[in-house]
Amino acid sequence: MEKPDHLEIERIERYLNNEMENEERVAFEQKMQNDADFVQKVEAMRSLPNELALIEKDRLAKQVKMWRTEERQGEAVVEVKPKNTTKVLSLRFRAIAAVLVLVIIAAGMWLIPASSSLDSLSSEYLTQHYQDPVVLRAATDTHWESAIERYRGDQFDQMIREMKGWIDDAGATAEQLLYFALANSYANGPNFDVALDYFRRTEQLDSTAYTEVIAWNRALIFIRRQELDKAKAELDQIQGSREFGERANDLLDAIKE
């Protein structure tokens, strides 16, 4: 992965902070769909705040441990030579100051992680690719069998390219539309606009068969876009779902934080 220049960094930051207008965001996500290296840059910057916080927390914890060791050694010296009490007090003040810094960082991480943990959860759940084994075994025509094999192998970009030639034909089924939408959600450079469009088409063709999986994946997309009200509305629908309920409640808790 090449190092991003300052213009790329600025664009990625605006995307992650949901500061782009719709047309610019669509163009940005289109670039992600076609540029794997660019996707790596986006994901690297997405995870940067968490990584920096962990590094700083670990560094300060080690510093406090070192100061406490020095303090114990200093106290041992004081027992023999009482004149060194100034050094001991100094070390104690330094240790207390370091603990306070850690408390402040912990407080900050309590306030910030609402979005950090939410992003982390949604990213994790997007890697848990939906598979309905009944549907996957039901492939009968050559085109669909090939597409499903791509899906099974997490080859979503190849699947999308193969299906583009026939997915808009009049004979496409609801499950084919659904899996095309899912592939666009899971692809290396996801195209969320296309995914949302084909979820809608799936519901138009069959309004009941895939209600839960569509609500779940739409919620994940809305979270990635920081459209939390829309995400909450989708998650509320599946709180009692046997398949998605537990994860939906995890995300709802993270949104409330």
Secondary structure, DSSP 8 states (H G I E B T S, - for coil): -----HHHHHHHHHHHTT-S-HHHHHHHHHHHHH-HHHHHHHHHHHHHHHHHHHHHHHHHHHHHHHHHHHHHHHHHHHHH-GGGHHHHHHHHHHHHHHHHHHHHHHHHHHHTHHHHHHHHHHHHHHTS----HHHHHT--SHHHHHHHHHHHTT-HHHHHHHHTTTTTSTT--HHHHHHHHHHHHHSSS--HHHHHHHHHHHHHH-SSTTHHHHHHHHHHHHHHTT-HHHHHHHHHHTTT-TTTHHHHHHHHHHHH-
